[in-house]
Amino acid sequence: MIRVGLVGLGFMGQNHFRTYAEVPGAQLVAVADKVPERVASEAASLSGNLGGDPHPLDLCHLSRYTSLDEVLADESVDCVDLCTPTHLHAEMTVRALEAGKHVICEKPMALNVAEGERMIAAAEASDRLLFIAQCIRFWPAYEVLAEMIAAGDLGRLVSAKFTRLSSAPTWAESGWLLDTDLSGGALLDLHIHDVDFLLSVLGAPPAVLARAGNRISSGEPVDHVITTYLYEDLVCVAEGGWGFPAGFPFYMGFQVLGEQGCLDFGLSNDPPLAFYRADGERVIPDYPAGDGYGRELNYFMECLEKGEQPTRVTAQGALEAVGVVAAERESVRTGQIVAL
């Protein structure tokens, strides 16, 4: 049993808190947040772009702290789960690894490649495991796509489109998600889900060309991006943005077309996932219900139990996605194709 200390009880931290009840290999023993009310014996529920559980969190049976230092000093904690703002990821990860703890770090890995490299170096020096929680790789519909691509069930790929759209993330404390210096903006916090996934199934493209626009931001922050990944033999596009008005429903989806048909997924589709075969038949794939959060945490707990480095998401792979997003940002800035 891996004993976990969860740091950060905002929307995603509360998501992880509730998810640990579904992870048999983990025991949540401690929580921490700099806001004392969030680590009260009964903490108010928070919501985000995926909604939220309205019931308060029962924390009375856990060790409750207001700093990372207290969690690191807790000898009962084997693994630290960091659900803190992105600009804190590198510093907190390095400190936790140096304290002898394994680390789960929410996506995105870091604000930039240099910070991510520090995290990887610290993991290597500490002989502890570092896992970046890129949940889309574990989302059931995306797992179906990855399996079909790997098995050649789509045939030669012709085109791929990934989409992720949201209203503005105003739920974050003090609006930190809308501060690009703290979150990296929509490109790094939202759009990176699809960047990471397409890299995992298609590999890195030679270059990218991105165009962007703003509705709620000005200057460097980017609310909405459409990027073309310039593979030699595949049309690949990803669109991501959080500039939509309040009340706009969160949406994610993909359409991947190959010689043998098209796999289509969308949250608002009925059914959400369908394979339209080249012969005209529609096939509804059999895949598990639910999301990727429990699946990713369970996977890493299994890695810890076995003492094996995670391979489904490596720290280096997560860092590659940060680098591609940086190239997209440069393409937006210059209006030019940026080689990788």
One Martini backbone bead per residue (centre of mass of N, CA, C, O) as a GRO file, in nm:
protein
  340
    1MET     BB    1   0.094   0.038   0.025
    2ILE     BB    2   0.048   0.371  -0.072
    3ARG     BB    3   0.138   0.672   0.082
    4VAL     BB    4  -0.044   0.981   0.058
    5GLY     BB    5   0.029   1.329  -0.023
    6LEU     BB    6  -0.185   1.604  -0.067
    7VAL     BB    7  -0.121   1.898  -0.271
    8GLY     BB    8  -0.384   2.068  -0.316
    9LEU     BB    9  -0.746   2.186  -0.287
   10GLY     BB   10  -0.859   2.229  -0.544
   11PHE     BB   11  -1.020   2.112  -0.800
   12MET     BB   12  -0.803   1.889  -0.868
   13GLY     BB   13  -0.746   1.796  -0.579
   14GLN     BB   14  -1.037   1.700  -0.526
   15ASN     BB   15  -1.037   1.496  -0.748
   16HIS     BB   16  -0.814   1.320  -0.630
   17PHE     BB   17  -0.935   1.265  -0.357
   18ARG     BB   18  -1.183   1.102  -0.471
   19THR     BB   19  -1.017   0.895  -0.644
   20TYR     BB   20  -0.865   0.728  -0.417
   21ALA     BB   21  -1.117   0.542  -0.357
   22GLU     BB   22  -1.041   0.381  -0.651
   23VAL     BB   23  -0.743   0.310  -0.524
   24PRO     BB   24  -0.616   0.023  -0.387
   25GLY     BB   25  -0.289   0.111  -0.369
   26ALA     BB   26  -0.401   0.356  -0.194
   27GLN     BB   27  -0.324   0.590   0.086
   28LEU     BB   28  -0.467   0.857   0.228
   29VAL     BB   29  -0.289   1.061   0.489
   30ALA     BB   30  -0.255   1.357   0.347
   31VAL     BB   31  -0.310   1.717   0.359
   32ALA     BB   32  -0.262   2.032   0.162
   33ASP     BB   33  -0.308   2.394   0.226
   34LYS     BB   34  -0.279   2.740   0.243
   35VAL     BB   35  -0.585   2.718   0.291
   36PRO     BB   36  -0.737   2.640   0.578
   37GLU     BB   37  -1.033   2.573   0.481
   38ARG     BB   38  -0.937   2.326   0.293
   39VAL     BB   39  -0.834   2.169   0.585
   40ALA     BB   40  -1.074   2.107   0.710
   41SER     BB   41  -1.264   1.858   0.830
   42GLU     BB   42  -1.479   2.029   0.647
   43ALA     BB   43  -1.477   2.084   0.304
   44ALA     BB   44  -1.548   2.265   0.051
   45SER     BB   45  -1.668   2.249  -0.256
   46LEU     BB   46  -1.543   2.237  -0.590
   47SER     BB   47  -1.542   2.375  -0.923
   48GLY     BB   48  -1.535   2.319  -1.286
   49ASN     BB   49  -1.532   2.216  -1.617
   50LEU     BB   50  -1.643   1.919  -1.483
   51GLY     BB   51  -1.748   2.017  -1.235
   52GLY     BB   52  -1.889   1.868  -0.925
   53ASP     BB   53  -1.899   1.777  -0.600
   54PRO     BB   54  -2.122   1.898  -0.356
   55HIS     BB   55  -1.978   1.756  -0.141
   56PRO     BB   56  -1.803   1.755   0.118
   57LEU     BB   57  -1.497   1.712   0.272
   58ASP     BB   58  -1.360   1.442   0.456
   59LEU     BB   59  -1.067   1.514   0.681
   60CYS     BB   60  -1.056   1.394   0.981
   61HIS     BB   61  -0.859   1.126   0.912
   62LEU     BB   62  -0.633   1.335   0.846
   63SER     BB   63  -0.357   1.492   0.779
   64ARG     BB   64  -0.328   1.855   0.833
   65TYR     BB   65  -0.198   2.108   0.616
   66THR     BB   66  -0.014   2.434   0.503
   67SER     BB   67   0.244   2.268   0.386
   68LEU     BB   68   0.497   2.102   0.234
   69ASP     BB   69   0.694   2.062   0.470
   70GLU     BB   70   0.500   1.890   0.643
   71VAL     BB   71   0.479   1.655   0.444
   72LEU     BB   72   0.788   1.591   0.426
   73ALA     BB   73   0.800   1.532   0.748
   74ASP     BB   74   0.615   1.291   0.692
   75GLU     BB   75   0.686   0.952   0.735
   76SER     BB   76   0.410   0.828   0.611
   77VAL     BB   77   0.504   0.944   0.337
   78ASP     BB   78   0.576   0.827   0.005
   79CYS     BB   79   0.377   1.022  -0.169
   80VAL     BB   80   0.348   1.311  -0.376
   81ASP     BB   81   0.062   1.513  -0.464
   82LEU     BB   82   0.061   1.769  -0.714
   83CYS     BB   83  -0.207   2.037  -0.706
   84THR     BB   84  -0.061   2.293  -0.819
   85PRO     BB   85   0.051   2.550  -0.949
   86THR     BB   86   0.265   2.553  -1.213
   87HIS     BB   87   0.496   2.747  -1.092
   88LEU     BB   88   0.546   2.510  -0.853
   89HIS     BB   89   0.638   2.235  -0.965
   90ALA     BB   90   0.946   2.233  -0.969
   91GLU     BB   91   1.013   2.305  -0.677
   92MET     BB   92   0.836   2.086  -0.537
   93THR     BB   93   0.951   1.837  -0.674
   94VAL     BB   94   1.244   1.865  -0.586
   95ARG     BB   95   1.192   1.866  -0.280
   96ALA     BB   96   1.052   1.589  -0.265
   97LEU     BB   97   1.278   1.418  -0.383
   98GLU     BB   98   1.499   1.510  -0.174
   99ALA     BB   99   1.305   1.382   0.063
  100GLY     BB  100   1.217   1.083  -0.059
  101LYS     BB  101   0.983   1.125  -0.261
  102HIS     BB  102   0.741   1.054  -0.447
  103VAL     BB  103   0.590   1.183  -0.767
  104ILE     BB  104   0.296   1.366  -0.839
  105CYS     BB  105   0.228   1.568  -1.132
  106GLU     BB  106   0.056   1.785  -1.262
  107LYS     BB  107  -0.063   1.922  -1.524
  108PRO     BB  108   0.171   2.071  -1.631
  109MET     BB  109   0.487   2.014  -1.563
  110ALA     BB  110   0.577   2.309  -1.676
  111LEU     BB  111   0.655   2.624  -1.801
  112ASN     BB  112   0.931   2.484  -1.897
  113VAL     BB  113   1.200   2.304  -1.995
  114ALA     BB  114   1.403   2.375  -1.771
  115GLU     BB  115   1.223   2.286  -1.536
  116GLY     BB  116   1.184   1.992  -1.629
  117GLU     BB  117   1.484   1.914  -1.617
  118ARG     BB  118   1.510   1.948  -1.312
  119MET     BB  119   1.311   1.725  -1.238
  120ILE     BB  120   1.459   1.489  -1.375
  121ALA     BB  121   1.729   1.519  -1.225
  122ALA     BB  122   1.610   1.473  -0.941
  123ALA     BB  123   1.504   1.188  -0.992
  124GLU     BB  124   1.776   1.059  -1.064
  125ALA     BB  125   1.923   1.141  -0.792
  126SER     BB  126   1.695   1.000  -0.589
  127ASP     BB  127   1.554   0.730  -0.679
  128ARG     BB  128   1.276   0.836  -0.778
  129LEU     BB  129   0.944   0.871  -0.878
  130LEU     BB  130   0.806   1.032  -1.178
  131PHE     BB  131   0.470   1.166  -1.237
  132ILE     BB  132   0.270   1.273  -1.504
  133ALA     BB  133  -0.076   1.382  -1.520
  134GLN     BB  134  -0.176   1.257  -1.823
  135CYS     BB  135  -0.500   1.166  -1.855
  136ILE     BB  136  -0.565   1.115  -2.163
  137ARG     BB  137  -0.404   0.846  -2.192
  138PHE     BB  138  -0.652   0.716  -1.987
  139TRP     BB  139  -0.882   0.770  -2.160
  140PRO     BB  140  -1.085   0.548  -2.296
  141ALA     BB  141  -1.124   0.667  -2.588
  142TYR     BB  142  -0.814   0.718  -2.629
  143GLU     BB  143  -0.730   0.425  -2.595
  144VAL     BB  144  -0.871   0.323  -2.845
  145LEU     BB  145  -0.711   0.489  -3.045
  146ALA     BB  146  -0.429   0.387  -2.971
  147GLU     BB  147  -0.490   0.088  -3.035
  148MET     BB  148  -0.575   0.124  -3.336
  149ILE     BB  149  -0.312   0.243  -3.434
  150ALA     BB  150  -0.119   0.015  -3.338
  151ALA     BB  151  -0.294  -0.215  -3.503
  152GLY     BB  152  -0.407  -0.087  -3.785
  153ASP     BB  153  -0.733  -0.039  -3.800
  154LEU     BB  154  -0.719   0.239  -3.985
  155GLY     BB  155  -0.476   0.240  -4.127
  156ARG     BB  156  -0.384   0.473  -4.312
  157LEU     BB  157  -0.327   0.787  -4.227
  158VAL     BB  158  -0.479   1.111  -4.305
  159SER     BB  159  -0.635   1.233  -4.039
  160ALA     BB  160  -0.624   1.475  -3.754
  161LYS     BB  161  -0.850   1.582  -3.483
  162PHE     BB  162  -0.831   1.813  -3.204
  163THR     BB  163  -1.053   1.905  -2.921
  164ARG     BB  164  -1.063   2.199  -2.679
  165LEU     BB  165  -1.330   2.349  -2.485
  166SER     BB  166  -1.388   2.661  -2.289
  167SER     BB  167  -1.445   2.836  -2.045
  168ALA     BB  168  -1.338   3.037  -1.824
  169PRO     BB  169  -1.110   2.980  -1.542
  170THR     BB  170  -1.258   3.125  -1.264
  171TRP     BB  171  -1.215   2.909  -1.019
  172ALA     BB  172  -0.947   3.005  -0.951
  173GLU     BB  173  -0.742   3.118  -0.732
  174SER     BB  174  -0.700   3.447  -0.802
  175GLY     BB  175  -0.682   3.377  -1.117
  176TRP     BB  176  -0.422   3.200  -1.205
  177LEU     BB  177  -0.499   3.077  -1.486
  178LEU     BB  178  -0.510   3.381  -1.624
  179ASP     BB  179  -0.201   3.375  -1.554
  180THR     BB  180   0.063   3.314  -1.750
  181ASP     BB  181   0.296   3.314  -1.532
  182LEU     BB  182   0.145   3.064  -1.375
  183SER     BB  183   0.011   2.867  -1.627
  184GLY     BB  184   0.050   2.939  -1.955
  185GLY     BB  185  -0.228   2.914  -2.027
  186ALA     BB  186  -0.416   2.757  -2.263
  187LEU     BB  187  -0.184   2.606  -2.397
  188LEU     BB  188  -0.060   2.466  -2.128
  189ASP     BB  189  -0.330   2.373  -1.973
  190LEU     BB  190  -0.524   2.265  -2.212
  191HIS     BB  191  -0.389   2.193  -2.497
  192ILE     BB  192  -0.173   1.981  -2.389
  193HIS     BB  193  -0.340   1.729  -2.394
  194ASP     BB  194  -0.329   1.694  -2.711
  195VAL     BB  195  -0.032   1.709  -2.752
  196ASP     BB  196   0.049   1.466  -2.582
  197PHE     BB  197  -0.122   1.256  -2.729
  198LEU     BB  198  -0.020   1.287  -3.024
  199LEU     BB  199   0.272   1.218  -2.952
  200SER     BB  200   0.210   0.924  -2.843
  201VAL     BB  201   0.087   0.823  -3.143
  202LEU     BB  202   0.276   1.002  -3.372
  203GLY     BB  203   0.480   1.175  -3.277
  204ALA     BB  204   0.699   1.400  -3.385
  205PRO     BB  205   0.706   1.673  -3.560
  206PRO     BB  206   0.898   1.879  -3.755
  207ALA     BB  207   0.652   2.097  -3.735
  208VAL     BB  208   0.486   2.420  -3.673
  209LEU     BB  209   0.154   2.590  -3.709
  210ALA     BB  210   0.024   2.890  -3.556
  211ARG     BB  211  -0.295   3.023  -3.446
  212ALA     BB  212  -0.436   3.316  -3.270
  213GLY     BB  213  -0.673   3.426  -3.009
  214ASN     BB  214  -0.863   3.687  -2.838
  215ARG     BB  215  -1.115   3.775  -2.576
  216ILE     BB  216  -0.994   3.808  -2.256
  217SER     BB  217  -0.719   3.890  -2.370
  218SER     BB  218  -0.383   4.037  -2.385
  219GLY     BB  219  -0.131   3.977  -2.577
  220GLU     BB  220   0.038   3.697  -2.486
  221PRO     BB  221  -0.206   3.579  -2.422
  222VAL     BB  222  -0.396   3.274  -2.503
  223ASP     BB  223  -0.724   3.156  -2.576
  224HIS     BB  224  -0.679   3.061  -2.892
  225VAL     BB  225  -0.591   2.762  -3.082
  226ILE     BB  226  -0.442   2.667  -3.407
  227THR     BB  227  -0.273   2.365  -3.505
  228THR     BB  228  -0.022   2.256  -3.729
  229TYR     BB  229   0.116   1.938  -3.793
  230LEU     BB  230   0.406   1.873  -4.003
  231TYR     BB  231   0.358   1.615  -4.143
  232GLU     BB  232   0.432   1.433  -4.429
  233ASP     BB  233   0.154   1.208  -4.414
  234LEU     BB  234  -0.030   1.419  -4.230
  235VAL     BB  235  -0.321   1.561  -4.115
  236CYS     BB  236  -0.276   1.786  -3.828
  237VAL     BB  237  -0.507   1.907  -3.572
  238ALA     BB  238  -0.536   2.160  -3.305
  239GLU     BB  239  -0.790   2.274  -3.073
  240GLY     BB  240  -0.777   2.551  -2.827
  241GLY     BB  241  -1.000   2.692  -2.563
  242TRP     BB  242  -1.107   2.963  -2.296
  243GLY     BB  243  -1.300   3.212  -2.441
  244PHE     BB  244  -1.572   3.137  -2.350
  245PRO     BB  245  -1.860   3.178  -2.230
  246ALA     BB  246  -2.052   3.156  -1.985
  247GLY     BB  247  -2.198   2.824  -2.018
  248PHE     BB  248  -2.011   2.687  -2.188
  249PRO     BB  249  -1.953   2.378  -2.284
  250PHE     BB  250  -1.756   2.137  -2.237
  251TYR     BB  251  -1.508   2.020  -2.485
  252MET     BB  252  -1.420   1.699  -2.634
  253GLY     BB  253  -1.227   1.570  -2.924
  254PHE     BB  254  -1.223   1.343  -3.220
  255GLN     BB  255  -1.083   1.290  -3.563
  256VAL     BB  256  -0.986   0.981  -3.726
  257LEU     BB  257  -0.847   0.917  -4.047
  258GLY     BB  258  -0.858   0.626  -4.250
  259GLU     BB  259  -0.872   0.382  -4.485
  260GLN     BB  260  -1.081   0.213  -4.275
  261GLY     BB  261  -1.169   0.489  -4.131
  262CYS     BB  262  -1.357   0.654  -3.857
  263LEU     BB  263  -1.279   0.800  -3.546
  264ASP     BB  264  -1.536   0.925  -3.321
  265PHE     BB  265  -1.524   1.196  -3.070
  266GLY     BB  266  -1.773   1.327  -2.826
  267LEU     BB  267  -1.941   1.451  -2.562
  268SER     BB  268  -2.209   1.526  -2.756
  269ASN     BB  269  -2.236   1.259  -2.858
  270ASP     BB  270  -2.457   0.993  -3.022
  271PRO     BB  271  -2.240   0.841  -2.948
  272PRO     BB  272  -1.933   0.933  -2.839
  273LEU     BB  273  -1.828   0.656  -2.981
  274ALA     BB  274  -1.719   0.591  -3.329
  275PHE     BB  275  -1.694   0.359  -3.608
  276TYR     BB  276  -1.641   0.441  -3.951
  277ARG     BB  277  -1.642   0.240  -4.197
  278ALA     BB  278  -1.557   0.196  -4.527
  279ASP     BB  279  -1.836   0.014  -4.572
  280GLY     BB  280  -2.056   0.192  -4.374
  281GLU     BB  281  -2.021   0.087  -4.097
  282ARG     BB  282  -2.125   0.109  -3.759
  283VAL     BB  283  -1.911   0.107  -3.469
  284ILE     BB  284  -1.925   0.027  -3.121
  285PRO     BB  285  -1.710   0.046  -2.895
  286ASP     BB  286  -1.562  -0.131  -2.634
  287TYR     BB  287  -1.564   0.053  -2.324
  288PRO     BB  288  -1.501   0.202  -2.046
  289ALA     BB  289  -1.609   0.382  -1.809
  290GLY     BB  290  -1.520   0.702  -1.752
  291ASP     BB  291  -1.207   0.815  -1.662
  292GLY     BB  292  -0.847   0.892  -1.611
  293TYR     BB  293  -0.776   0.930  -1.309
  294GLY     BB  294  -0.783   0.646  -1.181
  295ARG     BB  295  -0.602   0.510  -1.396
  296GLU     BB  296  -0.340   0.674  -1.346
  297LEU     BB  297  -0.307   0.623  -1.040
  298ASN     BB  298  -0.307   0.315  -1.052
  299TYR     BB  299  -0.065   0.285  -1.234
  300PHE     BB  300   0.145   0.420  -1.043
  301MET     BB  301   0.107   0.234  -0.803
  302GLU     BB  302   0.209  -0.014  -0.955
  303CYS     BB  303   0.491   0.095  -1.006
  304LEU     BB  304   0.567   0.124  -0.706
  305GLU     BB  305   0.525  -0.169  -0.619
  306LYS     BB  306   0.745  -0.268  -0.848
  307GLY     BB  307   0.977  -0.054  -0.910
  308GLU     BB  308   0.876   0.103  -1.179
  309GLN     BB  309   0.893   0.277  -1.445
  310PRO     BB  310   0.710   0.474  -1.621
  311THR     BB  311   0.572   0.433  -1.970
  312ARG     BB  312   0.304   0.576  -2.052
  313VAL     BB  313   0.439   0.814  -1.874
  314THR     BB  314   0.698   1.017  -1.917
  315ALA     BB  315   0.882   1.280  -1.833
  316GLN     BB  316   0.998   1.325  -2.116
  317GLY     BB  317   0.727   1.325  -2.266
  318ALA     BB  318   0.601   1.565  -2.111
  319LEU     BB  319   0.826   1.764  -2.194
  320GLU     BB  320   0.775   1.759  -2.499
  321ALA     BB  321   0.505   1.909  -2.482
  322VAL     BB  322   0.620   2.174  -2.375
  323GLY     BB  323   0.799   2.225  -2.628
  324VAL     BB  324   0.570   2.239  -2.838
  325VAL     BB  325   0.419   2.475  -2.712
  326ALA     BB  326   0.653   2.672  -2.745
  327ALA     BB  327   0.650   2.657  -3.055
  328GLU     BB  328   0.364   2.764  -3.089
  329ARG     BB  329   0.411   3.037  -2.956
  330GLU     BB  330   0.625   3.124  -3.164
  331SER     BB  331   0.439   3.108  -3.409
  332VAL     BB  332   0.239   3.319  -3.312
  333ARG     BB  333   0.447   3.554  -3.284
  334THR     BB  334   0.573   3.527  -3.596
  335GLY     BB  335   0.403   3.356  -3.823
  336GLN     BB  336   0.574   3.091  -3.827
  337ILE     BB  337   0.745   2.826  -3.887
  338VAL     BB  338   0.839   2.568  -3.644
  339ALA     BB  339   1.095   2.388  -3.562
  340LEU     BB  340   1.192   2.072  -3.380
   0.00000   0.00000   0.00000
